[in-house]
Amino acid sequence: MSRYKRQVNEWLAVIASGDMAAFKEFFDFTYESLRKVAMRYLRDRSEIEDVMETVYLHIFQAKTFDAGKDGYNWLCRIVQNVARDFNNARPCTVELEKAEKREEFRADATELAQRRLEREEIRKELKKLSPRERKLLKYRFGEEYTYAQIAEKTKMSRSTACDAVAGALKKLRDLYGEE
């Protein structure tokens, strides 16, 4: 048995005899090594701290300890069991999170399909507009030109360009609203 394990056994025997002042020193002596064991099973820092709290509560409440046995392995088994219990309590929430993500994906896919259908309907209605009206809407909404840029490109005044785009847009809305 290693020196460390012998010391753990000695501490456990002292604590089992009722010396509670020794418990803090025992805690300081064993905490880091047992925390590393917990880290093998858990990744979340708060969960590790919860497990460690439960482990030391269990040790504190233990009435007897056989000093002839390996106390360190006993402690490690307590950490492992508590960590496993912690993990076993979690799958319900993990499955719920997965289900929520699937639902979000379905909603996103449905929304995407709806947008595609709407775009197809708008494309059909755009074909009913004159080439000039389609070009004006393409400049304004497809290429995001300002009214001044549209006016310059089409050789009309800014106010005429603004009115022409508004008229083409109204006509498109009327056509789209008919169905």
LINKADA-V609406 format. One record per residue. N is the residue number from 0. RES is the residue in one letter. SS is DSSP state (alpha for helix, beta for strand, coil for the rest). OMEGA is omega in whole degrees, 0 to 359 (999 if undefined). BURIAL is 1 if it has 24 or more other ideal C-beta (glycine too) atoms within 12 Angstrom, else 0. Layout:
[[N:RES:SS:OMEGA:BURIAL] [N:RES:SS:OMEGA:BURIAL]]
This chain:
[[0:M:coil:182:0] [1:S:coil:180:0] [2:R:alpha:180:0] [3:Y:alpha:181:0] [4:K:alpha:177:0] [5:R:alpha:179:0] [6:Q:alpha:177:0] [7:V:alpha:179:1] [8:N:alpha:179:1] [9:E:alpha:179:1] [10:W:alpha:181:1] [11:L:alpha:178:1] [12:A:alpha:179:0] [13:V:alpha:180:0] [14:I:alpha:180:1] [15:A:alpha:179:1] [16:S:coil:175:0] [17:G:coil:181:0] [18:D:coil:184:0] [19:M:coil:177:0] [20:A:alpha:180:0] [21:A:alpha:184:0] [22:F:alpha:180:1] [23:K:alpha:178:0] [24:E:alpha:176:0] [25:F:alpha:178:1] [26:F:alpha:180:1] [27:D:alpha:183:0] [28:F:alpha:188:1] [29:T:alpha:190:1] [30:Y:alpha:186:1] [31:E:alpha:182:0] [32:S:alpha:178:1] [33:L:alpha:176:1] [34:R:alpha:178:1] [35:K:alpha:176:0] [36:V:alpha:180:1] [37:A:alpha:181:1] [38:M:alpha:176:0] [39:R:coil:185:0] [40:Y:coil:184:1] [41:L:coil:179:1] [42:R:coil:184:0] [43:D:coil:184:0] [44:R:alpha:182:0] [45:S:alpha:177:0] [46:E:alpha:178:0] [47:I:alpha:179:1] [48:E:alpha:177:0] [49:D:alpha:178:1] [50:V:alpha:181:1] [51:M:alpha:178:1] [52:E:alpha:179:0] [53:T:alpha:180:1] [54:V:alpha:182:1] [55:Y:alpha:174:1] [56:L:alpha:178:0] [57:H:alpha:179:0] [58:I:alpha:181:1] [59:F:alpha:183:0] [60:Q:alpha:180:0] [61:A:coil:184:0] [62:K:coil:183:0] [63:T:coil:174:0] [64:F:coil:179:1] [65:D:coil:183:0] [66:A:coil:178:0] [67:G:coil:180:0] [68:K:coil:182:0] [69:D:coil:183:0] [70:G:alpha:181:1] [71:Y:alpha:178:1] [72:N:alpha:176:0] [73:W:alpha:178:1] [74:L:alpha:180:1] [75:C:alpha:178:1] [76:R:alpha:177:0] [77:I:alpha:179:1] [78:V:alpha:180:1] [79:Q:alpha:182:0] [80:N:alpha:180:0] [81:V:alpha:179:1] [82:A:alpha:178:1] [83:R:alpha:177:0] [84:D:alpha:178:0] [85:F:alpha:179:1] [86:N:alpha:181:1] [87:N:alpha:179:0] [88:A:alpha:187:0] [89:R:alpha:188:0] [90:P:alpha:179:0] [91:C:alpha:181:0] [92:T:alpha:178:0] [93:V:alpha:179:0] [94:E:alpha:178:0] [95:L:alpha:179:0] [96:E:alpha:178:0] [97:K:alpha:180:0] [98:A:alpha:178:0] [99:E:alpha:179:0] [100:K:alpha:178:0] [101:R:alpha:179:0] [102:E:alpha:178:0] [103:E:alpha:179:0] [104:F:alpha:178:0] [105:R:alpha:180:0] [106:A:alpha:178:0] [107:D:alpha:180:0] [108:A:alpha:179:0] [109:T:alpha:179:0] [110:E:alpha:179:0] [111:L:alpha:178:0] [112:A:alpha:179:0] [113:Q:alpha:179:0] [114:R:alpha:179:0] [115:R:alpha:178:0] [116:L:alpha:179:0] [117:E:alpha:178:0] [118:R:alpha:178:0] [119:E:alpha:179:0] [120:E:alpha:179:0] [121:I:alpha:178:1] [122:R:alpha:178:0] [123:K:alpha:180:0] [124:E:alpha:178:1] [125:L:alpha:180:1] [126:K:coil:179:0] [127:K:coil:177:0] [128:L:coil:176:1] [129:S:coil:178:0] [130:P:alpha:180:0] [131:R:alpha:180:0] [132:E:alpha:177:1] [133:R:alpha:181:1] [134:K:alpha:179:1] [135:L:alpha:179:1] [136:L:alpha:177:1] [137:K:alpha:178:1] [138:Y:alpha:186:1] [139:R:alpha:188:1] [140:F:alpha:179:0] [141:G:alpha:181:0] [142:E:coil:176:0] [143:E:coil:176:0] [144:Y:coil:172:0] [145:T:coil:178:0] [146:Y:alpha:178:1] [147:A:alpha:179:0] [148:Q:alpha:178:0] [149:I:alpha:180:1] [150:A:alpha:180:0] [151:E:alpha:183:0] [152:K:alpha:184:0] [153:T:alpha:178:1] [154:K:coil:175:0] [155:M:coil:179:0] [156:S:coil:181:0] [157:R:alpha:181:0] [158:S:alpha:178:0] [159:T:alpha:178:0] [160:A:alpha:179:1] [161:C:alpha:179:1] [162:D:alpha:181:0] [163:A:alpha:178:1] [164:V:alpha:180:1] [165:A:alpha:179:0] [166:G:alpha:180:0] [167:A:alpha:180:1] [168:L:alpha:178:1] [169:K:alpha:179:0] [170:K:alpha:179:1] [171:L:alpha:178:1] [172:R:alpha:179:0] [173:D:alpha:179:0] [174:L:alpha:182:0] [175:Y:alpha:181:0] [176:G:alpha:182:0] [177:E:alpha:186:0] [178:E:coil:999:0]]
